[in-house]
Amino acid sequence: MWANYPSSLPFLERVWKQCRHGWWWLSQCIRLGQKPPVVLVWPDMPSRRTALHKMTRNLGWELANKPRSAPLLGIHFEDATHKAIARLPGAMNNASTWWNAHCHDISKGNLEHHHQATFGYGIRIDPTRHQGPLVVKSDENAKHDGALVQGPIDPNDVQEHVVYQLEIDNRDPSGRHFDYRVVYIRGSLPVIYVKYKASDSRFTNETSQVDLLAASPFTPDEEACMDRLARSMGIDYAEFDALRDRNSNQLYVVDVNPTPWGPPAQLVPELQEEAVNRMAQCLKASL
């Protein structure tokens, strides 16, 4: 068995994935004249649509969630908001470094706590006292269920397991809403996308256009704040969603995802290839 795939997958799909992985591994052994370098992942095996899978394939490295000898590094890869603090299986401990090993909570409430500490300001508000529109969304990661409501809210109507946030005016000069999608790898920001959204889908994952930036739109202080935010949350590799308020010009990191897919499908193939290459070279340089 080349990798562990969840039993929830249909049997034939698991067999196909094993065969595909094995064929790639054998072809790399023939091409290189030796086994390919290995990055261990645990507990989940990343999909081919994840950015991590594409980066390692770009470099000719194997991703494996089963023990291998002399891995380059290990990455805690678990698609969950709250991750249990669990000890690695003994046979997986041979990686000298494990990334994201101390990232256990990417909820919006925890992100707000660290944002306040590292940026000096945050986005949370008291919905029972705020006058005007505010955003309500799930505290869980990647729900994309934000909605605008009018404040103040009656205390009896305040919900559990959600967060109440300022409405950020993230429109560009032409009136389009946009987010920054920022790739973070060990203190570097090798790739930054701009994702444009229609007004009626601004809180969803639907985009009307995506651009790959050639240079960072952030100040050195903002980049330092993002680095401190990542370190304080135990993050070595992730993607951030960030909004800039056009009235205050302040930057807000509103989501953290250490198991991202990408690059965005809306990019043309040439720019997707460029983004993967940038991330891969940054990953290689960070070891």
Backbone as numpy.savetxt, mean C-alpha at the origin, in Angstrom:
# Nx Ny Nz CAx CAy CAz Cx Cy Cz
6.09 -29.04 -3.70 5.24 -27.84 -3.70 6.13 -26.60 -3.70
5.88 -25.70 -4.65 6.69 -24.49 -4.77 6.24 -23.41 -3.80
4.95 -23.37 -3.50 4.42 -22.33 -2.62 3.15 -22.84 -1.97
2.76 -22.19 -0.88 1.50 -22.52 -0.21 0.41 -21.59 -0.70
-0.62 -22.17 -1.28 -1.77 -21.39 -1.71 -2.96 -21.78 -0.84
-3.84 -20.84 -0.54 -4.95 -21.13 0.38 -5.87 -22.22 -0.14
-6.33 -23.03 0.78 -7.22 -24.14 0.41 -8.56 -23.64 -0.11
-8.85 -22.36 0.11 -10.11 -21.80 -0.40 -10.10 -21.68 -1.92
-8.89 -21.69 -2.53 -8.82 -21.66 -3.98 -9.23 -23.02 -4.54
-9.91 -23.05 -5.69 -10.24 -24.33 -6.31 -8.98 -25.16 -6.58
-9.12 -26.47 -6.48 -7.98 -27.37 -6.62 -7.22 -27.15 -7.92
-7.94 -27.08 -9.04 -7.28 -26.91 -10.32 -6.55 -25.57 -10.42
-7.08 -24.54 -9.79 -6.39 -23.25 -9.79 -5.09 -23.34 -9.01
-5.12 -24.06 -7.88 -3.89 -24.23 -7.10 -2.85 -25.02 -7.90
-3.29 -26.06 -8.59 -2.37 -26.85 -9.41 -1.76 -25.98 -10.50
-2.60 -25.16 -11.15 -2.10 -24.29 -12.22 -1.07 -23.30 -11.68
-1.34 -22.71 -10.51 -0.40 -21.76 -9.93 0.93 -22.44 -9.60
0.86 -23.66 -9.06 2.08 -24.39 -8.74 2.89 -24.68 -10.01
2.21 -25.10 -11.07 2.90 -25.40 -12.32 3.52 -24.15 -12.92
2.80 -23.06 -12.88 3.31 -21.80 -13.44 4.53 -21.33 -12.66
4.45 -21.41 -11.32 5.58 -21.02 -10.49 6.78 -21.92 -10.77
6.55 -23.23 -10.85 7.64 -24.16 -11.08 8.29 -23.97 -12.44
7.48 -23.72 -13.45 8.03 -23.51 -14.78 8.91 -22.24 -14.80
8.44 -21.17 -14.16 9.24 -19.94 -14.11 10.56 -20.21 -13.38
10.49 -20.93 -12.25 11.69 -21.21 -11.46 12.71 -22.01 -12.28
12.24 -23.03 -12.98 13.14 -23.84 -13.79 13.76 -23.04 -14.93
12.96 -22.19 -15.55 13.49 -21.38 -16.65 14.55 -20.41 -16.15
14.37 -19.88 -14.91 15.37 -18.99 -14.34 16.65 -19.75 -14.00
16.51 -20.97 -13.49 17.69 -21.77 -13.19 18.51 -22.02 -14.45
17.83 -22.33 -15.56 18.52 -22.57 -16.83 19.18 -21.29 -17.32
18.46 -20.17 -17.23 19.00 -18.90 -17.73 20.18 -18.43 -16.92
20.09 -18.57 -15.58 21.13 -18.06 -14.69 22.24 -19.07 -14.43
21.95 -20.35 -14.64 22.91 -21.39 -14.28 22.94 -21.65 -12.79
21.94 -21.14 -12.06 21.84 -21.35 -10.62 20.42 -20.97 -10.18
20.10 -21.27 -8.93 18.78 -20.91 -8.42 18.64 -19.38 -8.35
17.46 -18.85 -8.65 17.28 -17.40 -8.58 17.28 -16.92 -7.13
17.68 -15.65 -6.90 17.57 -15.09 -5.55 16.13 -15.15 -5.06
15.96 -15.20 -3.73 14.64 -15.42 -3.14 14.27 -14.31 -2.17
13.01 -13.87 -2.26 12.40 -13.03 -1.24 11.30 -13.84 -0.59
11.41 -14.06 0.71 10.37 -14.79 1.44 9.20 -13.86 1.75
8.01 -14.39 1.68 6.81 -13.67 2.10 6.04 -14.57 3.06
5.34 -13.92 3.98 4.58 -14.70 4.98 3.54 -13.78 5.61
2.30 -14.26 5.83 1.81 -15.62 5.56 1.18 -15.79 4.18
0.82 -14.66 3.52 0.12 -14.75 2.24 1.10 -14.82 1.07
0.67 -15.47 -0.01 1.42 -15.50 -1.25 0.86 -14.41 -2.17
1.65 -13.39 -2.51 1.12 -12.28 -3.31 0.61 -12.72 -4.68
-0.49 -12.13 -5.08 -1.04 -12.35 -6.42 -0.09 -11.79 -7.47
-0.22 -12.29 -8.69 0.58 -11.74 -9.80 0.23 -10.28 -10.07
-0.93 -9.84 -9.57 -1.33 -8.44 -9.80 -0.76 -7.48 -8.76
-0.08 -8.00 -7.75 0.52 -7.12 -6.76 1.79 -6.48 -7.30
2.08 -5.28 -6.79 3.30 -4.59 -7.21 4.54 -5.37 -6.79
4.47 -6.03 -5.63 5.63 -6.78 -5.15 5.98 -7.92 -6.10
4.99 -8.64 -6.56 5.22 -9.72 -7.51 5.88 -9.19 -8.78
5.39 -8.06 -9.28 5.93 -7.50 -10.52 7.36 -6.99 -10.33
7.64 -6.41 -9.16 9.00 -5.95 -8.88 9.99 -7.11 -8.88
9.65 -8.17 -8.17 10.58 -9.30 -8.05 10.75 -10.00 -9.39
9.70 -10.12 -10.17 9.84 -10.72 -11.50 10.73 -9.84 -12.38
10.60 -8.54 -12.27 11.45 -7.61 -13.02 12.92 -7.86 -12.72
13.21 -8.19 -11.45 14.59 -8.42 -11.03 15.04 -9.87 -11.20
14.12 -10.74 -11.59 14.47 -12.16 -11.72 14.57 -12.87 -10.39
13.84 -12.36 -9.37 13.86 -12.95 -8.04 12.60 -13.79 -7.83
12.74 -14.83 -7.03 11.59 -15.66 -6.69 10.90 -15.13 -5.44
9.57 -15.14 -5.45 8.77 -14.91 -4.25 8.33 -16.27 -3.73
8.54 -16.53 -2.46 8.19 -17.84 -1.90 7.67 -17.68 -0.48
6.60 -18.40 -0.15 6.11 -18.43 1.22 6.35 -19.79 1.86
7.36 -20.48 1.34 7.87 -21.71 1.95 9.37 -21.53 2.15
9.96 -22.25 3.11 11.38 -22.05 3.42 12.29 -22.20 2.20
13.25 -21.29 2.09 14.30 -21.34 1.08 15.62 -21.03 1.76
16.69 -21.47 1.19 18.00 -21.19 1.77 18.50 -19.82 1.33
19.13 -19.11 2.23 19.79 -17.81 1.98 18.91 -16.81 1.26
17.69 -16.51 1.77 16.86 -15.49 1.12 17.46 -14.10 1.26
17.14 -13.24 0.29 17.62 -11.85 0.33 16.99 -11.10 1.50
15.71 -11.30 1.72 14.99 -10.71 2.83 13.64 -11.39 2.96
12.91 -11.06 4.02 11.55 -11.53 4.20 10.63 -10.34 4.31
9.41 -10.50 3.86 8.40 -9.43 3.94 7.13 -10.01 4.54
6.66 -9.38 5.63 5.37 -9.76 6.20 4.29 -9.26 5.26
3.62 -10.17 4.59 2.63 -9.83 3.56 1.30 -10.42 3.98
0.43 -9.58 4.51 -0.87 -10.05 5.03 -1.91 -8.98 4.75
-2.90 -9.34 3.95 -3.94 -8.39 3.54 -5.01 -8.31 4.62
-4.71 -7.57 5.68 -5.64 -7.40 6.79 -5.37 -6.06 7.45
-6.41 -5.44 8.00 -6.23 -4.15 8.70 -5.51 -4.36 10.02
-5.97 -5.33 10.80 -5.35 -5.66 12.08 -4.66 -7.02 11.93
-3.37 -7.03 12.09 -2.60 -8.24 11.87 -2.13 -8.78 13.22
-2.38 -10.04 13.45 -1.99 -10.66 14.71 -0.47 -10.66 14.85
0.01 -10.42 16.05 1.44 -10.51 16.33 1.77 -11.99 16.50
2.30 -12.57 15.45 2.55 -14.02 15.45 4.02 -14.29 15.16
4.54 -15.32 15.79 5.93 -15.69 15.56 6.06 -16.42 14.23
7.11 -16.07 13.49 7.36 -16.74 12.22 7.62 -18.22 12.44
7.19 -19.07 11.50 7.60 -20.47 11.58 9.12 -20.57 11.62
9.63 -21.48 12.43 11.07 -21.57 12.62 11.86 -21.68 11.33
11.33 -22.42 10.37 12.05 -22.63 9.12 12.12 -21.37 8.27
11.29 -20.34 8.60 11.28 -19.09 7.83 12.18 -18.04 8.45
12.83 -18.36 9.54 13.62 -17.37 10.27 15.00 -17.13 9.69
15.32 -17.79 8.58 16.68 -17.65 8.06 16.88 -16.38 7.24
15.83 -15.59 7.02 16.01 -14.28 6.39 16.62 -13.33 7.42
17.68 -12.64 7.02 18.38 -11.76 7.97 17.53 -10.56 8.35
16.64 -10.13 7.46 15.79 -8.96 7.70 14.37 -9.27 7.28
13.41 -8.89 8.12 12.00 -9.01 7.76 11.38 -7.63 7.72
10.87 -7.26 6.56 10.21 -5.97 6.40 8.75 -6.07 6.86
8.23 -4.94 7.34 6.84 -4.82 7.79 6.50 -5.77 8.93
7.52 -6.30 9.58 7.29 -7.26 10.66 6.60 -6.63 11.86
6.74 -5.31 12.01 6.15 -4.62 13.15 4.97 -3.75 12.76
4.45 -3.96 11.56 3.27 -3.23 11.11 2.05 -4.10 11.39
1.34 -3.79 12.48 0.24 -4.64 12.93 -1.14 -3.97 12.85
-1.18 -2.67 12.56 -2.46 -1.97 12.58 -2.43 -0.83 11.57
-3.16 -0.98 10.48 -3.22 0.08 9.46 -4.62 0.71 9.41
-5.35 0.59 10.51 -6.67 1.22 10.57 -6.53 2.73 10.48
-7.60 3.39 10.08 -7.55 4.84 9.94 -7.39 5.52 11.30
-7.92 4.91 12.34 -7.74 5.48 13.67 -6.29 5.46 14.10
-5.60 4.34 13.84 -4.19 4.25 14.19 -3.35 5.15 13.30
-3.69 5.22 12.01 -2.99 6.13 11.10 -3.12 7.57 11.59
-4.31 7.95 12.05 -4.51 9.31 12.56 -3.60 9.59 13.74
-3.48 8.63 14.65 -2.61 8.80 15.82 -1.17 9.10 15.40
-0.67 8.33 14.45 0.72 8.52 14.01 0.86 9.76 13.14
-0.18 10.10 12.40 -0.15 11.32 11.57 -0.03 12.55 12.46
-0.81 12.58 13.53 -0.75 13.70 14.46 0.66 13.84 15.04
1.29 12.69 15.35 2.60 12.72 15.99 3.71 13.12 15.02
3.57 12.76 13.73 4.66 13.00 12.78 4.46 14.25 11.93
3.23 14.55 11.56 2.96 15.76 10.77 2.64 16.96 11.66
2.17 16.68 12.87 1.79 17.78 13.76 0.34 18.21 13.59
-0.41 17.54 12.75 -1.83 17.83 12.56 -2.48 16.58 12.01
-3.80 16.56 12.00 -4.51 15.38 11.53 -5.81 15.75 10.85
-6.65 14.75 10.65 -7.86 14.92 9.88 -9.12 14.60 10.68
-8.95 14.01 11.86 -10.11 13.60 12.66 -10.81 14.82 13.25
-12.13 14.75 13.35 -12.92 15.82 13.97 -13.99 15.21 14.87
-14.53 16.04 15.74 -15.65 15.64 16.59 -16.93 15.89 15.80
-17.64 14.83 15.37 -18.81 15.03 14.52 -19.98 15.69 15.23
-19.97 15.68 16.57 -21.08 16.29 17.31 -20.89 17.80 17.46
-19.71 18.31 17.08 -19.45 19.74 17.23 -19.09 20.43 15.91
-18.73 19.66 14.92 -18.29 20.23 13.65 -19.47 20.82 12.88
-19.33 22.06 12.45 -20.35 22.72 11.66 -20.00 22.59 10.17
-20.91 21.99 9.40 -20.68 21.85 7.97 -20.43 20.43 7.54
-20.04 20.22 6.27 -19.85 18.88 5.75 -18.64 18.19 6.39
-18.75 16.89 6.55 -17.64 16.07 7.04 -17.72 14.71 6.36
-16.62 13.97 6.43 -16.54 12.67 5.78 -16.65 11.58 6.83
-17.49 10.58 6.56 -17.59 9.41 7.42 -17.18 8.19 6.59
-16.31 7.36 7.14 -15.85 6.17 6.42 -15.49 5.08 7.41
-15.39 3.86 6.91 -15.03 2.73 7.75 -13.62 2.90 8.30
-13.42 2.42 9.54 -12.08 2.43 10.13 -11.19 1.36 9.49
-11.79 0.37 8.85 -11.04 -0.68 8.18 -10.38 -0.16 6.92
-9.29 -0.79 6.53 -8.56 -0.36 5.34 -9.23 -0.86 4.06
-9.07 -0.05 3.00 -9.45 -0.42 1.63 -10.95 -0.67 1.45
-11.79 -0.01 2.22 -13.23 -0.16 2.05 -13.78 0.79 0.98
-13.15 1.95 0.81 -13.56 2.94 -0.20 -15.05 3.27 -0.07
-15.50 3.48 1.16 -16.92 3.69 1.42 -17.20 5.07 2.00
-16.31 6.03 1.77 -16.50 7.36 2.32 -17.78 8.02 1.82
-18.36 8.84 2.68 -19.57 9.57 2.30 -19.56 10.92 3.01
-20.13 11.91 2.36 -20.26 13.24 2.96 -21.57 13.31 3.73
-21.50 13.81 4.96 -22.68 14.07 5.76 -22.56 15.48 6.35
-23.67 15.99 6.82 -23.67 17.35 7.36 -23.55 17.32 8.88
-22.61 18.07 9.39 -22.45 18.18 10.83 -23.09 19.44 11.37
-23.36 19.51 12.66 -23.04 18.48 13.66 -24.03 17.32 13.64
-23.56 16.17 14.15 -24.37 14.97 14.23 -24.84 14.78 15.66
-26.08 14.37 15.82 -26.60 14.08 17.15 -25.76 12.98 17.79
-25.36 13.13 19.05 -24.53 12.10 19.70 -25.11 10.69 19.61
-26.44 10.59 19.59 -27.07 9.27 19.49 -26.90 8.63 18.12
-26.54 9.45 17.12 -26.37 8.94 15.76 -24.93 8.63 15.41
-24.01 8.89 16.33 -22.60 8.60 16.07 -22.40 7.09 16.01
-21.76 6.62 14.95 -21.60 5.18 14.72 -20.28 4.67 15.29
-20.24 3.38 15.55 -19.01 2.71 15.94 -18.31 2.17 14.69
-17.02 1.93 14.82 -16.20 1.31 13.77 -16.12 2.17 12.51
-16.35 3.47 12.66 -16.14 4.40 11.56 -15.30 5.56 12.08
-14.78 6.37 11.17 -14.06 7.58 11.55 -14.77 8.77 10.92
-14.66 9.90 11.60 -15.23 11.15 11.11 -14.07 12.10 10.83
-14.04 12.62 9.59 -12.88 13.39 9.16 -13.29 14.69 8.48
-12.34 15.61 8.46 -12.50 16.84 7.70 -12.72 16.52 6.23
-13.50 17.34 5.56 -13.59 17.23 4.11 -12.40 17.99 3.52
-11.53 17.28 2.83 -10.37 17.89 2.21 -10.74 18.33 0.80
-10.50 19.60 0.50 -10.77 20.12 -0.83 -9.56 19.81 -1.72
-9.58 18.62 -2.31 -8.43 18.15 -3.09 -8.67 18.32 -4.59
-9.25 19.46 -4.96 -9.45 19.75 -6.38 -8.23 20.47 -6.96
-7.99 20.21 -8.24 -6.93 20.93 -8.94 -7.51 22.23 -9.50
-6.71 23.08 -10.15 -7.23 24.35 -10.66 -8.40 24.21 -11.64
-8.50 23.05 -12.32 -9.62 22.86 -13.25 -10.85 22.29 -12.57
-10.76 22.01 -11.25 -11.91 21.51 -10.51 -11.98 20.01 -10.37
-10.98 19.27 -10.87 -10.98 17.82 -10.75 -10.44 17.40 -9.39
-11.06 16.41 -8.77 -10.54 15.85 -7.53 -9.38 14.92 -7.86
-8.34 14.95 -7.05 -7.21 14.07 -7.30 -6.57 13.63 -5.99
-6.02 12.42 -6.01 -5.25 11.85 -4.90 -3.84 11.59 -5.39
-2.91 11.57 -4.47 -1.57 11.06 -4.75 -1.50 9.62 -4.26
-0.97 8.72 -5.08 -0.66 7.36 -4.67 0.87 7.27 -4.62
1.40 7.08 -3.42 2.84 7.22 -3.18 3.43 5.87 -2.79
4.40 5.40 -3.55 5.11 4.16 -3.22 6.25 4.50 -2.27
6.26 3.81 -1.12 7.29 4.02 -0.11 8.11 2.75 0.04
9.43 2.85 -0.12 10.33 1.72 0.08 11.51 2.19 0.92
11.51 1.84 2.19 12.63 2.09 3.08 13.17 3.53 2.99
12.29 4.50 3.12 12.71 5.90 3.13 12.71 6.57 1.78
12.49 5.84 0.70 12.48 6.41 -0.65 11.06 6.41 -1.21
10.80 7.33 -2.14 9.52 7.43 -2.82 9.78 7.29 -4.32
10.02 6.07 -4.80 10.44 5.90 -6.19 9.36 6.17 -7.22
8.10 6.04 -6.82 6.99 6.20 -7.76 5.87 6.97 -7.08
5.34 7.97 -7.79 4.19 8.73 -7.30 3.22 8.86 -8.47
2.00 8.39 -8.25 0.94 8.54 -9.25 0.01 9.67 -8.82
-0.65 10.29 -9.79 -1.76 11.19 -9.52 -3.01 10.53 -10.09
-4.01 10.34 -9.23 -5.24 9.66 -9.63 -6.39 10.67 -9.62
-6.95 10.94 -10.79 -8.04 11.89 -10.92 -9.38 11.16 -10.82
-10.33 11.80 -10.12 -11.62 11.16 -9.87 -12.76 12.14 -10.12
-13.89 11.59 -10.56 -15.09 12.39 -10.70 -15.64 12.73 -9.32
-16.38 13.82 -9.25 -16.91 14.28 -7.95 -17.77 13.23 -7.28
-18.57 12.50 -8.07 -19.49 11.53 -7.46 -18.81 10.20 -7.11
-17.51 10.06 -7.43 -16.79 8.83 -7.07 -15.47 9.15 -6.37
-15.39 10.33 -5.77 -14.13 10.78 -5.18 -13.68 9.93 -4.00
-14.62 9.24 -3.32 -14.26 8.41 -2.16 -14.14 6.93 -2.53
-14.25 6.62 -3.80 -14.13 5.23 -4.25 -12.75 5.00 -4.84
-12.56 3.81 -5.40 -11.29 3.50 -6.06 -11.38 3.69 -7.57
-12.48 4.30 -8.03 -12.67 4.53 -9.46 -11.94 5.80 -9.87
-11.18 5.72 -10.95 -10.42 6.86 -11.43 -10.77 7.14 -12.89
-10.69 8.40 -13.25 -10.94 8.79 -14.64 -9.64 8.93 -15.41
-8.54 9.16 -14.69 -7.23 9.31 -15.32 -6.15 9.09 -14.28
-5.03 8.50 -14.68 -3.89 8.31 -13.79 -2.63 8.79 -14.51
-1.82 9.58 -13.84 -0.54 10.04 -14.38 0.59 9.51 -13.51
1.72 9.22 -14.13 2.95 8.86 -13.43 3.84 10.09 -13.40
4.16 10.57 -12.21 4.93 11.80 -12.10 6.42 11.54 -12.33
7.06 12.49 -12.99 8.50 12.39 -13.24 9.30 12.89 -12.05
8.69 13.74 -11.22 9.38 14.30 -10.05 8.40 14.40 -8.89
8.93 14.46 -7.70 8.09 14.52 -6.51 7.39 15.87 -6.40
6.09 15.88 -6.06 5.36 17.13 -5.84 5.43 17.60 -4.39
6.20 16.89 -3.56 6.22 17.16 -2.13 7.47 17.95 -1.73
7.35 18.69 -0.65 8.50 19.40 -0.12 9.39 18.42 0.63
10.66 18.76 0.85 11.52 17.88 1.65 10.94 17.61 3.03
10.29 18.60 3.64 9.71 18.39 4.96 8.55 17.40 4.89
7.72 17.49 3.84 6.62 16.54 3.69 7.14 15.12 3.47
8.20 14.99 2.69 8.78 13.66 2.47 9.36 13.11 3.78
9.97 13.99 4.57 10.50 13.55 5.87 9.37 13.13 6.80
8.25 13.83 6.75 7.10 13.47 7.59 6.55 12.10 7.18
6.48 11.83 5.88 6.00 10.53 5.42 6.94 9.42 5.86
8.23 9.70 5.83 9.20 8.71 6.29 9.03 8.43 7.78
8.86 9.49 8.57 8.66 9.31 10.02 7.35 8.56 10.29
6.32 8.88 9.51 5.04 8.20 9.66 5.20 6.70 9.41
5.88 6.36 8.32 6.09 4.94 8.00 6.87 4.24 9.10
7.95 4.86 9.55 8.77 4.22 10.57 8.00 4.05 11.88
7.18 5.04 12.23 6.45 4.95 13.49 5.37 3.87 13.44
4.89 3.54 12.22 3.89 2.49 12.06 4.52 1.13 11.76
5.85 1.06 11.75 6.53 -0.20 11.50 6.53 -0.61 10.04
6.48 0.38 9.14 6.36 0.11 7.71 7.71 0.26 7.02
8.08 -0.75 6.24 9.25 -0.70 5.39 8.87 -0.55 3.92
7.73 -1.14 3.57 7.25 -1.07 2.19 5.73 -0.94 2.21
5.21 0.03 1.46 3.76 0.23 1.38 3.47 1.28 0.32
2.19 1.49 0.08 1.74 2.63 -0.71 0.85 3.50 0.17
1.01 4.82 0.04 0.20 5.79 0.77 -0.78 6.45 -0.20
-1.97 6.74 0.29 -2.89 7.64 -0.41 -2.83 8.97 0.32
-2.55 10.04 -0.41 -2.39 11.35 0.20 -3.21 12.39 -0.55
-3.77 13.32 0.21 -4.56 14.42 -0.35 -3.92 15.74 0.03
-3.96 16.70 -0.89 -3.52 18.04 -0.57 -4.72 18.98 -0.57
-4.90 19.67 0.54 -6.00 20.63 0.64 -5.60 21.92 -0.06
-6.41 22.34 -1.04 -5.98 23.49 -1.83 -6.17 24.82 -1.11
-6.87 24.81 0.01 -7.03 26.04 0.78 -5.87 26.24 1.75
-5.52 25.19 2.50 -4.43 25.29 3.47 -3.08 24.85 2.90
-3.12 24.12 1.78 -1.93 23.52 1.15 -1.32 22.42 2.00
-2.02 21.97 3.04 -1.51 20.90 3.87 -1.72 19.54 3.21
-0.78 18.64 3.46 -0.82 17.29 2.92 -1.33 16.33 3.99
-2.25 15.45 3.61 -2.83 14.47 4.53 -2.66 13.07 3.96
-2.02 12.19 4.70 -1.97 10.77 4.33 -3.23 10.13 4.91
-4.09 9.62 4.04 -5.39 9.13 4.49 -5.53 7.61 4.46
-4.59 6.92 3.81 -4.62 5.46 3.77 -3.20 4.93 3.63
-2.97 3.77 4.23 -1.69 3.08 4.12 -1.99 1.63 3.71
-1.31 1.16 2.67 -1.55 -0.20 2.18 -0.22 -0.92 1.97
0.14 -1.86 2.86 1.40 -2.60 2.70 1.31 -3.81 1.78
0.14 -4.04 1.14 -0.01 -5.17 0.21 -0.62 -4.67 -1.11
-0.03 -3.65 -1.73 -0.71 -3.01 -2.87 -0.64 -3.80 -4.17
-1.68 -3.62 -4.98 -1.67 -4.05 -6.37 -1.17 -2.88 -7.20
-0.80 -3.14 -8.43 -0.38 -2.04 -9.27 0.67 -2.46 -10.27
1.08 -1.51 -11.11 0.64 -0.11 -11.21 -0.82 -0.02 -11.67
-1.43 1.17 -11.55 -2.84 1.33 -11.94 -3.06 0.93 -13.40
-4.18 0.27 -13.65 -4.48 -0.22 -14.99 -4.67 0.90 -16.00
-5.00 2.11 -15.52 -5.25 3.22 -16.45 -3.98 3.74 -17.11
-2.81 3.41 -16.56 -1.56 3.82 -17.19 -1.32 3.02 -18.47
-0.74 3.66 -19.47 -0.39 2.93 -20.69 0.72 1.94 -20.35
0.84 0.85 -21.12 1.81 -0.19 -20.79 3.24 0.32 -20.61
3.64 1.30 -21.41 5.00 1.82 -21.29 5.24 2.46 -19.93
4.25 3.19 -19.44 4.40 3.83 -18.13 4.27 2.82 -16.99
3.45 1.80 -17.18 3.40 0.72 -16.18 4.76 0.05 -16.06
5.40 -0.21 -17.19 6.72 -0.83 -17.19 7.74 0.09 -16.52
7.66 1.39 -16.80 8.58 2.34 -16.16 8.40 2.35 -14.65
7.14 2.35 -14.20 6.86 2.38 -12.76 7.41 1.12 -12.09
7.18 -0.04 -12.70 7.68 -1.30 -12.12 9.21 -1.27 -12.06
9.84 -0.79 -13.10 11.31 -0.75 -13.12 11.85 0.18 -12.05
11.21 1.33 -11.87 11.64 2.26 -10.81 11.53 1.62 -9.44
10.39 0.96 -9.19 10.19 0.32 -7.89 11.18 -0.81 -7.69
11.41 -1.60 -8.75 12.32 -2.74 -8.64 13.74 -2.27 -8.32
14.19 -1.23 -9.00 15.55 -0.76 -8.76 15.68 -0.17 -7.37
14.62 0.46 -6.86 14.64 0.99 -5.50 14.69 -0.16 -4.49
13.89 -1.22 -4.74 13.90 -2.39 -3.88 15.30 -3.00 -3.83
15.93 -3.15 -4.98 17.26 -3.73 -5.06 18.28 -2.88 -4.31
18.18 -1.55 -4.47 19.14 -0.64 -3.84 18.96 -0.57 -2.33
17.78 -0.94 -1.85 17.49 -0.82 -0.41 18.03 -1.99 0.41
18.50 -3.03 -0.25 18.99 -4.21 0.47 20.42 -4.00 0.95
